[in-house]
Amino acid sequence: MSFRYDSYCGLYCGSCPFLMGSERDELDALARAMKRDKEELYCEGCKGENVSVFCRNCGLKQCALDHQVEFCYECNEYPCERLRTFKNDDNPHHSAILKNMDSLKKLGLERWLENQKSRWSCPECGTSFSWYEKECPECGHELYDAVKEDRDIK
């Protein structure tokens, strides 16, 4: 199994609770809380072999595959209406995708992944956290989660 933290649209899969739970073999509690089968939640990232039930029918991924691009910014239609709609939906962790795409284009994949790993790690103890964690699961430090980031972007 090979986990991928990048996506076609600019999401950082490394902070997805399903990928994090899959990588750490900690999906049982999440599955119980969501009343889902553990297998439905298992995910190796958007570009991994196995994706969670929530990403299996992703129109953005299919669009990128159809346009034969590794990242949406490589498409002649970038930023398209589909991407803008996704960015502005009701999921706060989607709001940074255009900013992330611009950063990815400028920095390249390796540096962008390093930056994202740092962004989604507790500034006090370095523990990785998911999009909606409000405080560090390790040290309790208040975190800059996707909800706060969404407010700052909008």
C-alpha positions as CSV (number, residue, x, y, z in Angstrom):
1,M,0.0,0.0,0.0
2,S,1.3,3.4,-1.0
3,F,-0.2,6.6,0.4
4,R,-0.3,9.8,-1.7
5,Y,-0.8,13.1,-0.1
6,D,-1.2,15.2,-3.3
7,S,-4.4,15.4,-5.3
8,Y,-5.5,16.7,-8.7
9,C,-7.4,19.7,-7.3
10,G,-5.1,21.0,-4.6
11,L,-6.4,19.3,-1.5
12,Y,-3.7,18.0,0.8
13,C,-4.8,14.5,1.4
14,G,-2.2,14.2,4.2
15,S,-4.7,15.9,6.5
16,C,-7.7,13.9,5.5
17,P,-9.0,12.1,8.6
18,F,-9.7,9.0,6.4
19,L,-6.2,8.8,5.0
20,M,-4.7,9.5,8.4
21,G,-6.8,6.8,10.0
22,S,-5.9,4.4,7.3
23,E,-2.2,5.1,7.5
24,R,-2.2,4.7,11.3
25,D,-4.7,1.8,11.3
26,E,-7.1,3.8,13.4
27,L,-10.3,3.7,11.4
28,D,-12.4,1.6,13.8
29,A,-13.5,4.5,16.0
30,L,-14.1,6.8,13.0
31,A,-16.2,4.1,11.4
32,R,-18.3,3.6,14.5
33,A,-18.8,7.4,15.0
34,M,-19.9,7.7,11.3
35,K,-21.9,4.5,11.3
36,R,-19.9,3.3,8.3
37,D,-18.0,0.2,7.5
38,K,-14.3,0.6,8.1
39,E,-13.6,-0.6,4.5
40,E,-15.7,2.3,3.1
41,L,-13.5,4.8,4.9
42,Y,-10.1,3.3,4.0
43,C,-8.1,5.7,1.8
44,E,-4.6,5.9,0.4
45,G,-5.2,9.4,-1.0
46,C,-6.8,10.8,-4.1
47,K,-4.0,9.4,-6.3
48,G,-3.7,6.1,-4.3
49,E,-5.0,2.8,-5.4
50,N,-7.9,2.8,-2.8
51,V,-10.0,5.9,-1.9
52,S,-12.7,6.4,0.6
53,V,-16.4,6.2,-0.3
54,F,-16.5,10.0,-0.2
55,C,-14.0,10.3,-3.0
56,R,-14.7,7.3,-5.3
57,N,-16.9,9.3,-7.7
58,C,-15.0,12.5,-7.7
59,G,-15.8,14.6,-10.8
60,L,-12.6,16.6,-10.4
61,K,-10.4,13.5,-10.5
62,Q,-12.2,12.1,-13.5
63,C,-12.0,15.5,-15.3
64,A,-8.2,15.6,-14.6
65,L,-7.8,12.1,-15.9
66,D,-9.9,12.9,-19.0
67,H,-7.7,16.0,-19.6
68,Q,-4.6,13.9,-19.0
69,V,-3.2,16.3,-16.4
70,E,-1.6,15.5,-13.0
71,F,-2.8,18.8,-11.5
72,C,-5.8,21.0,-12.4
73,Y,-3.5,24.0,-12.9
74,E,-2.0,22.2,-15.9
75,C,-5.3,22.3,-17.7
76,N,-6.1,25.0,-20.3
77,E,-9.5,25.5,-18.6
78,Y,-7.9,26.2,-15.1
79,P,-9.6,27.5,-13.0
80,C,-12.8,26.0,-14.4
81,E,-16.3,26.5,-13.0
82,R,-16.3,22.9,-11.6
83,L,-13.2,23.7,-9.5
84,R,-14.6,27.1,-8.4
85,T,-17.8,25.4,-7.3
86,F,-15.9,22.8,-5.3
87,K,-13.8,25.6,-3.7
88,N,-17.0,27.4,-2.6
89,D,-19.1,24.5,-1.4
90,D,-20.0,23.9,2.3
91,N,-16.8,22.0,3.1
92,P,-14.2,24.4,4.6
93,H,-11.3,22.2,3.7
94,H,-12.1,22.8,0.0
95,S,-11.6,26.6,0.2
96,A,-7.8,26.6,-0.1
97,I,-7.6,24.6,-3.3
98,L,-6.9,27.4,-5.7
99,K,-4.3,28.9,-3.3
100,N,-2.8,25.5,-3.0
101,M,-2.7,25.0,-6.8
102,D,-0.9,28.3,-7.2
103,S,1.6,27.4,-4.5
104,L,2.1,23.9,-6.0
105,K,2.7,25.4,-9.5
106,K,5.3,27.8,-8.0
107,L,7.1,25.5,-5.6
108,G,6.8,22.1,-7.3
109,L,5.4,19.0,-5.7
110,E,8.2,18.1,-3.2
111,R,8.4,21.6,-1.6
112,W,4.6,22.0,-1.7
113,L,4.2,18.7,0.2
114,E,6.9,19.8,2.7
115,N,5.0,23.1,3.3
116,Q,1.7,21.3,3.6
117,K,3.1,18.8,6.1
118,S,4.4,21.8,8.2
119,R,1.1,23.7,7.8
120,W,-0.9,20.6,9.1
121,S,1.4,19.9,12.0
122,C,1.0,21.4,15.5
123,P,3.4,24.4,15.9
124,E,4.1,23.4,19.5
125,C,4.9,19.7,19.3
126,G,4.9,18.8,15.5
127,T,2.1,16.3,15.7
128,S,0.1,16.0,12.4
129,F,-3.6,17.0,12.6
130,S,-6.6,16.6,10.3
131,W,-8.6,19.4,8.7
132,Y,-11.2,19.8,11.5
133,E,-9.2,19.2,14.7
134,K,-9.4,22.3,16.8
135,E,-6.7,21.3,19.3
136,C,-3.6,19.1,19.0
137,P,-4.4,15.5,20.0
138,E,-1.0,15.3,21.6
139,C,-0.3,18.5,23.5
140,G,-3.7,20.3,23.4
141,H,-2.4,23.4,21.6
142,E,-5.1,25.4,19.7
143,L,-4.8,24.7,16.0
144,Y,-5.4,26.7,12.8
145,D,-8.0,24.2,11.3
146,A,-9.8,24.3,8.0
147,V,-12.7,26.2,9.4
148,K,-10.5,29.1,10.5
149,E,-8.6,29.0,7.2
150,D,-11.9,29.1,5.3
151,R,-12.9,32.2,7.2
152,D,-9.6,33.9,6.4
153,I,-9.8,33.0,2.7
154,K,-13.4,34.2,2.3
